[in-house]
Amino acid sequence: MNILLLSAYFPPEVGSAAHLFADIGAELATRGHSVSVITSYPTYNVTIRDLPEKYSKGFRLRESYRGMEVLRVKSLRMPRHVPILRGVDQISTAFLFLLTGLFLRKRFDVILVYSPPLFLGLTAWFMSTLQKSQVVLNVQDLFPQSAVDLGLLKSRVLIKVFEWVERFLYNRVDEVTVHSAGNREHVIRHGGKPGSTCIVPNVVDVDHLRPGSRNGVFRENNNIPSSSFVVSFAGVLGYSQDLDTVIEAARLLDSRANLVFYIVGDGVEKKRLEAKAKGMKNVRFLAMLQKNEYAELLHASDACLVTLRKIVQTPVVPSKILSIMAAGKPVIAGLPLAGDAPKLIEEARCGICVEPENAAALVEAVLGLMSDNELALAFGNNGRAYAETHLSIKSCVALYESIFRKLLDKETK
């Protein structure tokens, strides 16, 4: 099959979106498919001056990556913390991707698109009407509902526009894939067809990300003694992550000299959070890590945090949970208990879930794992076993292949 991937994010950018489509695409290429990618020049979670010179030149770049042909388009690079400018950036990027796709003059059997940004779905739909391609929309964040929950999108007019685009896409694309049952229910309520809305769990590279030595490179580089209990959070430091509660929990535990919290990543909330934690000896901030460095952080951690604010009502399953499981570490999750993430953690028996924005409950969970090493070890082993069985790249790509073939078979009948 000739397969096109559309994603606003792609390596060398760091993050779940970039790694997910890179891993899926590489596995599809390994299985003999022709895989092309349209994406942006790297700007997200990278230091521009440290990138190869080719990423600072021109407006379009063609390169090869893990068996895929990658076409990059230079976007406007608007500030991410200004919602209106970010929206302009997303719309313009979707238009540039469309022009690039048409410029290729290559017919694709299937277009797999990462959403959000939602407008990339429109790019795929326009291309499909001209090429007679099948479109599979992979929905990771339930936009605009997620932005409404966080109070980032308040304009009734814009909400109605985005909801119209959402319904249009869910109804018009050939297949919608989501990573959990709750997300499937949302899509169907907002225009998706039950027969063409399916669950494909997100994946983690269990071959690359394995359990490793606790007293390895990360502890050596950061002068962390073996006696210290490390609690880590790694990822986007944004509006929804509820890191205020993590800092408050650390404040309640500041008398324990052998306990340290690492908050690792970047985002619009980072400067404010650093200011809030100023002077705290048991909270340390680091920039976003590369893939191998992230694995070293997980290996060094004794417990790994996943947190969301109460107002996040969409049933999201943060991808960092899967990485923690693959690394064989226990999860401490402070997030809405009615969502799909607590169900996954309970099913895998890989950690502790507490209600969000409750620093006392978070403290109790941390102390529980500090005092019961056997329980922490069992959670880690359970998570690793579950990831190997259910969340591998091979199992995910096999599901996508079956979806693609179903759509192509339907087209020929």
C-alpha positions in Angstrom: 0.0 0.0 0.0 1.0 3.6 -0.5 0.4 5.3 2.8 0.6 9.0 3.7 1.0 10.2 7.3 0.0 13.7 8.2 1.4 15.0 11.5 2.3 18.4 12.8 5.0 16.8 14.9 7.8 14.4 14.0 11.3 13.6 15.1 13.8 15.2 15.9 11.0 16.9 17.8 10.4 15.3 21.2 7.0 14.3 22.4 4.3 11.6 22.2 2.8 12.8 18.9 6.2 12.8 17.2 7.2 9.4 18.4 3.8 7.7 17.9 3.6 8.4 14.2 7.3 7.9 13.6 7.1 4.4 15.2 3.9 3.5 13.4 5.3 4.7 10.1 8.6 2.8 10.5 6.8 -0.4 11.3 4.5 0.0 8.3 7.7 0.5 6.2 9.3 -2.6 7.7 6.2 -4.6 6.6 6.7 -3.6 3.0 4.4 -0.6 2.6 5.5 2.6 0.9 5.2 5.3 3.6 5.4 9.1 3.1 5.2 11.7 5.8 4.2 15.4 5.5 5.2 17.3 8.6 6.6 20.6 9.7 10.2 21.8 10.2 11.2 20.9 13.8 10.3 23.6 16.3 8.5 21.9 19.3 10.6 20.7 22.2 13.9 21.2 20.4 16.7 23.8 20.6 16.8 25.3 17.2 20.5 26.2 17.3 21.4 22.5 18.1 19.6 21.1 15.1 21.4 20.2 11.8 21.8 23.2 9.5 19.4 21.7 6.9 16.5 22.6 9.2 17.3 26.3 9.1 17.2 26.6 5.3 14.5 27.0 2.7 10.8 26.4 3.0 10.5 22.8 2.0 12.7 19.9 2.7 12.7 16.2 1.6 14.6 13.6 3.6 14.6 9.9 4.5 13.8 8.6 8.0 13.6 5.0 9.1 12.5 3.8 5.7 10.0 6.7 5.2 10.1 9.6 2.7 9.6 12.8 4.8 8.5 16.1 3.4 8.8 19.1 5.7 7.1 22.4 5.3 8.2 25.5 7.2 5.3 26.9 9.3 4.7 30.3 10.7 6.0 29.4 14.2 3.5 31.4 16.1 3.8 31.7 19.9 2.1 28.6 21.5 0.8 30.5 24.6 -1.4 32.9 22.6 -4.5 30.9 21.6 -5.5 33.1 18.6 -2.0 33.1 17.1 -1.7 29.4 17.7 -5.0 28.9 15.8 -3.7 31.0 12.9 -0.6 28.8 12.9 -2.6 25.6 12.8 -4.8 26.8 9.9 -1.9 28.0 7.8 0.0 24.8 8.5 -3.0 22.7 7.3 -3.1 24.7 4.1 0.6 24.4 3.5 0.4 20.6 4.1 -2.4 20.4 1.5 -0.3 22.2 -1.1 2.6 19.9 -0.4 0.4 16.9 -0.7 -0.9 18.0 -4.1 2.6 18.9 -5.2 3.7 15.3 -4.7 1.5 14.2 -7.6 1.4 10.8 -6.0 -1.8 8.8 -5.3 -2.0 7.4 -1.8 -4.2 4.4 -0.9 -4.6 5.6 2.7 -4.0 8.9 4.5 -3.5 8.5 8.3 -3.7 11.8 10.1 -3.0 12.8 13.6 -5.5 15.1 15.3 -5.3 17.6 16.9 -4.7 20.0 15.2 -8.2 19.4 13.9 -7.6 21.2 10.7 -5.2 18.5 9.5 -8.3 16.3 9.1 -9.6 18.8 6.6 -6.3 18.6 4.7 -6.6 14.9 4.5 -10.3 15.1 3.5 -9.6 17.6 0.7 -6.7 15.4 -0.6 -8.9 12.3 -0.5 -11.6 14.0 -2.7 -9.1 14.6 -5.4 -7.1 11.3 -5.1 -9.9 8.9 -4.1 -7.8 8.0 -1.1 -9.2 6.5 2.2 -8.8 8.7 5.2 -8.2 7.4 8.8 -8.4 10.1 11.4 -6.4 9.2 14.5 -8.0 11.3 17.3 -5.7 11.8 20.3 -7.2 14.8 22.0 -10.9 15.6 21.9 -10.8 19.1 20.5 -12.5 21.5 21.0 -13.9 19.9 24.2 -10.5 19.7 25.9 -9.9 23.4 25.3 -13.3 24.3 26.6 -12.8 22.3 29.7 -9.6 24.2 30.4 -11.1 27.6 29.8 -8.8 28.2 26.9 -11.6 28.4 24.4 -14.5 30.7 25.5 -15.8 32.3 22.3 -19.2 30.7 21.6 -18.7 31.5 17.9 -15.3 29.7 17.7 -16.6 26.8 19.8 -19.5 26.3 17.3 -17.1 26.5 14.3 -14.8 23.9 15.8 -17.7 21.7 16.7 -18.9 21.9 13.2 -15.5 20.9 11.8 -15.3 18.1 14.4 -18.8 16.7 13.3 -18.0 17.1 9.6 -14.7 15.1 9.9 -16.1 12.4 12.2 -19.0 11.9 9.7 -17.0 12.2 6.4 -13.7 10.4 6.9 -13.6 6.7 6.2 -12.5 5.6 9.7 -11.9 7.3 13.1 -9.5 5.6 15.5 -9.3 6.5 19.2 -7.3 5.1 22.0 -10.0 4.3 24.5 -13.6 3.4 24.9 -14.6 6.7 26.4 -13.1 8.6 23.5 -15.0 6.3 21.1 -18.3 7.3 22.9 -17.4 11.0 22.5 -16.7 10.6 18.8 -20.0 8.8 18.2 -21.9 11.4 20.2 -20.4 14.1 18.0 -21.1 12.7 14.6 -19.0 9.6 14.3 -20.5 6.4 12.8 -20.4 3.4 15.2 -19.4 1.1 12.4 -16.4 3.2 11.4 -15.2 4.4 14.8 -12.8 1.9 16.4 -10.3 1.6 19.3 -6.6 1.3 18.5 -4.7 1.6 21.8 -1.7 3.9 21.8 1.6 2.1 21.7 5.0 2.1 23.3 8.2 0.8 21.9 8.7 -2.1 24.3 11.8 -3.2 22.5 13.5 0.2 23.0 12.0 1.1 26.4 12.8 -1.7 28.9 13.4 -1.9 32.6 16.9 -0.8 33.5 19.3 -0.1 36.3 17.9 2.2 39.0 21.4 3.5 39.8 22.4 4.3 36.2 23.4 7.3 34.1 20.6 9.7 35.3 21.5 9.3 39.0 25.2 9.6 38.2 24.8 12.8 36.1 22.5 14.4 38.7 24.4 13.3 41.8 21.4 11.4 43.2 22.4 8.8 45.9 21.0 5.4 45.9 19.2 6.1 49.1 17.1 8.8 47.6 13.5 8.1 46.5 12.9 9.8 43.2 9.4 10.8 42.1 9.3 12.1 38.5 6.9 13.8 36.2 8.0 14.1 32.5 6.1 15.7 29.7 4.3 18.9 28.7 4.1 21.5 31.5 0.8 23.0 30.3 -2.6 24.1 31.7 -4.1 20.7 32.1 -1.3 18.9 33.9 -2.1 20.1 37.5 1.6 20.4 38.6 0.6 22.9 41.3 -0.7 19.9 43.2 2.6 18.1 42.7 4.5 21.1 44.0 2.2 21.3 47.0 2.7 17.6 47.7 6.5 18.1 47.6 6.1 21.0 50.0 4.2 18.7 52.5 7.1 16.3 52.2 10.0 18.7 52.4 11.1 17.3 55.8 12.1 14.0 54.2 15.7 14.5 53.1 15.8 11.3 51.0 12.9 12.2 48.8 13.2 14.4 45.6 10.7 15.3 42.9 11.9 15.8 39.3 9.6 17.9 37.0 11.0 17.3 33.5 9.7 19.0 30.3 8.7 22.3 28.8 5.5 24.2 28.3 3.6 27.4 28.8 3.3 26.9 32.6 7.0 26.2 33.3 8.2 29.6 34.3 5.3 30.1 36.7 5.8 26.7 38.2 9.6 27.3 38.7 8.7 30.6 40.5 6.2 28.8 42.7 8.8 26.1 43.7 11.7 28.6 44.2 13.6 27.8 47.3 12.3 24.2 47.6 15.2 21.8 47.9 13.2 18.7 47.0 11.9 19.9 43.6 14.1 20.1 40.6 13.2 21.1 37.1 14.9 19.9 33.9 14.3 20.6 30.2 12.6 18.1 27.9 14.8 15.0 27.4 15.6 13.1 24.3 14.2 9.6 23.9 17.2 7.8 25.4 17.6 10.3 28.2 13.9 9.9 29.0 14.4 6.2 29.4 17.3 6.9 31.8 15.0 9.2 33.9 12.4 6.4 34.2 15.0 3.9 35.2 16.2 6.2 38.0 12.7 6.9 39.2 11.0 5.0 42.1 7.6 6.3 41.2 6.3 8.2 38.2 3.5 10.7 38.2 0.6 11.3 35.8 -1.5 14.3 36.8 -4.5 16.2 35.3 -6.8 18.9 36.6 -10.4 18.2 37.7 -11.8 20.1 34.8 -10.3 17.8 32.2 -13.5 15.8 31.6 -12.5 14.1 28.3 -11.5 10.5 29.0 -7.9 10.9 28.0 -5.2 8.3 28.5 -1.9 10.2 28.8 0.7 8.4 26.7 3.3 8.8 29.5 1.4 6.0 31.3 2.4 3.6 28.6 6.1 4.6 28.8 6.1 4.2 32.6 4.6 0.7 32.2 7.1 -0.3 29.6 10.0 0.8 31.9 8.6 -1.4 34.7 7.9 1.5 37.1 4.9 2.1 39.3 2.4 4.8 38.3 0.9 7.3 40.7 -2.0 9.0 38.8 -3.9 12.0 40.1 -6.6 12.5 37.5 -10.4 12.4 37.1 -11.3 8.9 38.3 -14.2 8.4 35.9 -11.8 8.6 32.9 -10.3 5.8 30.9 -6.8 6.2 32.4 -7.8 4.9 35.8 -9.5 1.9 34.1 -6.3 1.1 32.3 -4.2 1.3 35.5 -6.7 -0.8 37.4 -6.8 -3.4 34.6 -3.0 -3.6 34.3 -2.6 -3.4 38.2 0.3 -1.1 37.6 -0.2 1.7 40.1 -2.2 3.9 42.4 -5.0 6.3 41.3 -6.0 9.3 43.5 -8.5 12.1 42.9 -7.0 15.1 41.1 -5.9 18.4 42.8 -5.6 16.5 46.2 -2.1 17.0 47.5 -2.7 15.0 50.7 -3.8 12.0 48.6 -0.8 12.3 46.4 1.4 12.4 49.5 -0.2 9.3 50.9 0.4 7.5 47.6 4.1 8.5 47.5 4.6 7.4 51.1 2.8 4.2 50.5 5.3 3.2 47.8 8.2 4.4 49.8 7.3 2.1 52.6 6.4 -0.9 50.5 9.1 -1.8 48.0 7.4 -5.2 47.2 4.2 -3.4 46.1 6.1 -0.9 44.0 8.0 -3.8 42.3 4.8 -5.7 41.7 3.2 -2.7 40.1 6.2 -2.2 37.8 6.3 -5.9 36.8 2.6 -5.9 36.1 2.8 -2.8 33.9 5.7 -4.2 31.9 3.9 -7.5 31.3 0.7 -5.6 30.2 2.6 -3.3 27.8 4.4 -6.3 26.2 1.1 -8.1 25.6 -1.3 -5.2 24.6 0.6 -2.1 23.8 3.5 -3.0 21.4 4.0 -1.3 18.1 3.5 -4.5 16.2 0.1 -5.2 17.7 -1.0 -1.6 16.9 0.2 -1.6 13.3 -1.5 -5.0 12.8 -4.7 -3.3 13.7 -4.1 -0.4 11.4 -3.2 -2.8 8.5 -6.6 -4.6 9.0 -8.4 -1.3 9.0 -6.6 -0.1 5.8 -7.4 -3.4 4.0 -11.0 -3.3 5.1 -11.4 0.2 3.6 -9.6 -0.7 0.4 -11.6 -3.9 0.0 -14.8 -1.9 0.5 -13.7 0.6 -2.2 -13.2 -2.2 -4.8 -16.6 -3.7 -4.2 
